[in-house]
């Protein structure tokens, strides 16, 4: 039986450890705590990959394949402008899926806190942060992380 720490899984997947912790806290990834330290059994990690990546081969997992928002990360990381204004529809085209209803209803969905909002890694990993959200007009303004 092999066990992983969140840091080890983050290194394998080439993503932020915070995302692994969010998956664990929200039950997306099965794990357990020993004295407040998460451990993930290999079989649970492989099951997670199968569900989210259709890929059981741990070393072959490509960066971001498990994140719905990796395309947004890649898009934003290529933009050097001081600020970027995007419509929700533009974001949906980039990520090739509809944003959840909560993105259109709650400003908090656009929080820059990746511990409580996994989607925030989509822009934070692209070195951007949300500066302004206009829910009436379905627009978000991203700025560079200082």
C-alpha positions as CSV (number, residue, x, y, z in Angstrom):
1,X,0.0,0.0,0.0
2,X,1.4,3.4,-1.0
3,X,0.3,6.8,0.4
4,X,0.9,10.3,-0.8
5,X,1.0,13.7,0.8
6,X,-0.8,16.6,-0.8
7,X,2.6,18.1,-1.7
8,X,3.6,14.9,-3.5
9,X,0.4,14.8,-5.5
10,X,0.8,18.5,-6.4
11,X,4.3,17.8,-7.7
12,X,3.1,14.8,-9.8
13,X,0.2,16.8,-11.3
14,X,2.3,20.0,-11.5
15,X,-0.4,22.1,-9.8
16,X,-0.7,24.1,-6.6
17,X,-0.9,22.1,-3.4
18,X,-3.8,24.3,-2.3
19,X,-5.9,22.7,-5.1
20,X,-5.2,19.2,-3.7
21,X,-6.2,20.4,-0.2
22,X,-9.5,21.9,-1.6
23,X,-10.3,18.6,-3.3
24,X,-9.7,16.7,-0.1
25,X,-11.7,19.2,2.0
26,X,-14.6,19.1,-0.4
27,X,-14.6,15.3,-0.8
28,X,-13.5,15.3,-4.5
29,X,-10.4,13.3,-3.5
30,X,-10.5,10.6,-0.8
31,X,-8.0,10.9,2.0
32,X,-7.6,10.9,5.7
33,X,-5.8,12.9,8.3
34,X,-3.2,11.7,10.8
35,X,-2.5,14.4,13.4
36,X,-3.8,17.1,10.9
37,X,-1.7,15.9,8.0
38,X,-3.5,14.6,5.0
39,X,-2.6,11.2,3.4
40,X,-4.0,9.8,0.2
41,X,-3.9,6.1,-0.6
42,X,-2.6,5.4,-4.1
43,X,-5.9,3.5,-5.1
44,X,-7.9,6.6,-4.2
45,X,-5.6,8.9,-6.2
46,X,-5.9,6.5,-9.2
47,X,-9.7,6.5,-8.9
48,X,-9.7,10.3,-8.8
49,X,-7.6,10.4,-12.0
50,X,-9.8,7.9,-13.7
51,X,-12.9,10.0,-12.9
52,X,-11.4,13.3,-13.8
53,X,-8.8,12.5,-16.4
54,X,-9.7,9.1,-17.9
55,X,-6.0,8.3,-17.2
56,X,-4.7,5.8,-14.6
57,X,-1.1,6.4,-15.4
58,X,0.1,8.7,-12.7
59,X,3.4,9.8,-14.3
60,X,1.7,10.6,-17.6
61,X,-0.8,13.1,-16.2
62,X,-0.3,16.4,-18.0
63,X,-0.3,19.7,-16.2
64,X,-3.7,21.0,-15.4
65,X,-5.7,18.1,-17.0
66,X,-7.7,17.8,-13.8
67,X,-8.7,21.4,-13.7
68,X,-11.6,22.8,-15.7
69,X,-10.0,26.2,-15.6
70,X,-6.5,25.4,-16.9
71,X,-7.3,26.9,-20.3
72,X,-8.1,30.2,-18.6
73,X,-4.8,30.0,-16.8
74,X,-3.0,29.5,-20.1
75,X,-4.9,32.3,-21.7
76,X,-4.3,34.8,-19.0
77,X,-0.6,34.0,-18.5
78,X,0.0,35.1,-22.2
79,X,-1.5,38.5,-21.6
80,X,0.8,41.3,-20.4
81,X,-1.7,44.1,-20.2
82,X,-2.1,45.9,-16.9
83,X,-5.7,44.9,-16.9
84,X,-7.9,42.5,-18.9
85,X,-11.6,42.9,-19.2
86,X,-13.5,39.8,-20.2
87,X,-17.1,38.9,-20.6
88,X,-18.4,35.8,-18.9
89,X,-19.1,34.5,-22.4
90,X,-15.5,35.0,-23.5
91,X,-14.4,33.0,-20.4
92,X,-16.9,30.2,-21.3
93,X,-15.4,30.0,-24.8
94,X,-11.9,29.7,-23.4
95,X,-12.8,27.0,-20.9
96,X,-15.2,25.3,-23.3
97,X,-18.0,25.1,-20.8
98,X,-20.7,27.2,-19.1
99,X,-19.7,29.0,-15.9
100,X,-21.8,27.8,-13.0
101,X,-24.9,29.7,-12.1
102,X,-23.2,31.0,-9.0
103,X,-20.6,32.9,-11.1
104,X,-23.5,35.0,-12.5
105,X,-25.2,35.5,-9.1
106,X,-22.5,35.9,-6.5
107,X,-19.6,38.3,-6.5
108,X,-17.9,35.9,-4.0
109,X,-17.6,33.3,-6.7
110,X,-14.9,35.5,-8.2
111,X,-12.9,35.7,-4.9
112,X,-9.1,35.5,-5.2
113,X,-9.0,33.0,-2.3
114,X,-7.9,29.7,-3.7
115,X,-8.4,27.9,-0.4
116,X,-12.2,28.3,-0.5
117,X,-12.7,28.9,-4.3
118,X,-10.9,26.3,-6.4
119,X,-11.7,28.2,-9.6
120,X,-9.5,31.1,-8.4
121,X,-6.5,29.0,-9.3
122,X,-7.6,29.5,-12.9
123,X,-6.6,33.2,-12.8
124,X,-4.1,33.1,-9.9
125,X,-2.0,30.5,-11.7
126,X,-2.1,32.8,-14.7
127,X,-0.5,35.5,-12.5
128,X,-3.8,37.5,-12.5
129,X,-6.3,38.5,-9.8
130,X,-9.9,39.7,-10.0
131,X,-10.0,43.5,-9.7
132,X,-13.7,44.1,-10.5
133,X,-16.8,42.0,-11.2
134,X,-19.9,43.5,-12.9
135,X,-22.7,40.9,-12.4
136,X,-25.2,43.1,-14.2
137,X,-23.2,43.1,-17.4
138,X,-21.5,39.8,-16.9
139,X,-18.0,41.2,-17.0
140,X,-14.8,40.6,-15.0
141,X,-11.6,42.7,-14.9
142,X,-8.4,40.9,-14.1
143,X,-5.2,42.6,-13.1
144,X,-1.6,41.5,-12.6
145,X,-0.6,40.0,-9.3
146,X,1.9,42.4,-7.6
